[in-house]
Amino acid sequence: MIDKFNVPSELSGSFKRIARRIPVDLKKDEELVRTIVSYLQLGGERLARQAVEAAKQTLALEVAQRKKKAREEALIRAAEARQAASEGGEAREDDDDDDDDDFEDTDVDAGADDDMKDY
């Protein structure tokens, strides 16, 4: 995008120096390129550099927010998966309890009572 943009010849040297400072992700931003050219015309190279630095900071904040949102979504999905797994585990434990009913507890308990009498 930067290469295709028409820059006045008197500003081309300054524009090239400033264009090197623009991150790759922002080089396609037509609005930023226009802003830089305008700032070069109005305030010079120093003002245009400030615009690039502001754009870098904005980009860094946006990237950080996207990463934060992705982490939060991943944590939510992991919590939901753990909850679903624990709910599934509780259902299995209930099924296991039904199997224990088939076992006759009276034989075991009667033997335990006889052992306790000796003490």
MARKE-557392 format. One record per residue: x, y, z of N, C-alpha, C in turn. Coordinates in steps of 0.2 Angstrom, whole numbers, plus 2048, in hexadecimal, padded with zeros to 3 digits. Layout:
REM MARKE-557392
XYZXYZXYZ
...
//
This chain:
REM MARKE-557392
8047FA800800800800804806800
80A80680480E80C80481180E7FE
8138087FA8178097F481280C7EE
80B80B7EF80780D7EA8048147EB
8058177F180381D7F38078237F0
8038287EE80682E7EB8098337F0
80F8337F08128387F581583E7F1
8148447F38188497F081F8487F0
82384A7EB82A8497EA82E84C7EF
82C8527F28308567F782F8527FE
82A84E7FE82984A80582B843804
82E8407FE82F8397FE835837802
83A83B80383F83980783D83880F
83983D81183783C818832836819
82E83681382983081482C829814
831828810835822810838821817
83B82681A83E825820838823826
83382682582D82482A82A81E828
82981C82282681682082A810823
83081082483480B82783280A82E
82F80E83182D80E83882680B839
82380A83381C80883481C800834
8187FD8398187F68398157F3833
8177ED8318147E982B80C7E982B
80A7E88318027E78327FF7EE830
8027F38317FF7FA8308017FD829
8057FA8258077FC81F8027FC819
7FD7F881B7F77F88167F17FD818
7F280081E7ED8058207EE80B81C
7E980C8187E98128137E8818817
7E481881D7E381E8217E9820824
7ED81C8277F381D82A7F8821825
7F881E81F7FD82181A7FB828818
7F48298177F28308167F483481C
7F38328227F48368287FB838828
80083382780783582780983A821
80683981B80783E816805845818
7FF84581B7FC84C81D80084F823
80384B82880784D82D80E85082A
81084C82581684F82281585581F
81085681C80E85D81980D86281E
80A86182380886682880D86782E
81086283081486283681B860835
81C85C83082385A82F824853831
82A85083182C84A83282B848839
82C84C83E82B84B845824849847
81F84D84481884B845816845842
81884383C81783D83981983783D
81F83884082283284481E83184A
81B83784D817836853810832851
80E83384B808830848809828847
80F82784581182084481281C84B
81582085081581D85780F81C85A
80A82185980382085C80081A858
8018198527FE81384E80180D851
80780D85280A80785580780585C
80680A8608048098677FC806866
7F98098627F28078617F280085E
7F67FE85A7F67F78577F87F285D
7FD7F48617FF7F08667F97EF86B
7F67F486D7F07F38717EA7EF86E
7E97EF8687E47EB8657E67E4865
7ED7E38637EF7DC8637EF7D986A
7F07DD86F7F07DB8767E97D9878
7E47DD8767DD7DC8787DB7D6874
7DD7D586E7DB7CE86A7DE7C886E
7E47C98707E77C38747E37C287A
7E27C787E7DE7C68847D77C3883
7D47C587E7CD7C387D7CE7BB87B
7D37BA8777D47B38757D57AE87B
7D97B18807DB7AD8867D57AC88A
7D17B288B7CB7B188F7C67AC88C
7C57AC8857C17A78827C47A0883
7CA79F8837CD7988847CC79688B
7CD79B8907CB7998977C4797898
7BF79A8957B87998957B7792892
7BA79188C7B978A8897BC78588D
7C17868907C47818957C077F89B
7BE78589E7B97848A47B37808A2
7B078289C7AA77E89A7AC777899
7B17768967B376F8957B476B89B
7B776E8A07B876B8A77B276A8AA
7AD76E8A97A776E8AC7A37688A9
7A37688A37A076289F7A375C8A1
7A975B8A27AC7558A47AB7538AB
7AA7588AF7A87568B67A17548B6
79D7578B37967558B279574E8B0
79974D8AB7997468A879C7418AD
7A17438B17A473F8B679F73D8BB
79B7428BD7967418C279073C8C0
78F73C8BA78A7388B778D7318B7
7937308B67967298B67967278BD
79872B8C27987298C97917268CB
78C72A8C97857288CB7847218C8
78671F8C27857198BF7897148C3
78F7158C57927108C978F70F8D0
78B7148D37887128D978270D8D8
77F70D8D277A7088D177D7018D1
7837018CE7866FA8CE7886F78D5
7896FC8DA78A6FA8E17846F78E4
77E6F88E27786F68E57786EE8E4
77B6EC8DF77A6E48DE77E6E08E3
7836E38E67876E08EB7836DF8F1
7846DA8F47816D98FB7856DB900
7836E19047866E49097856E0910
7806DC91077F6D99177846D3919
7876D091478C6CB9167926CE918
7946D491579A6D79187996DA91E
7936DD91F7926E19267916DC92B
78E6D692A78E6D19307946CF932
7996CE92D7A06CC92F7A36D1933
7A26D79317A66DD9357A36DD93C
79D6DC93D79A6DD94479D6D7948
79E6D19457A16CC94A7A86CE94C
7AC6D19477B36D39497B36D894E
7AE6DC94E7AE6E29537AD6DF95A
7A96DA95B7A76D89617AD6D5965
7B36D39627B86D19657BC6D6968
7BC6DC9667BF6E29697BC6E596F
//
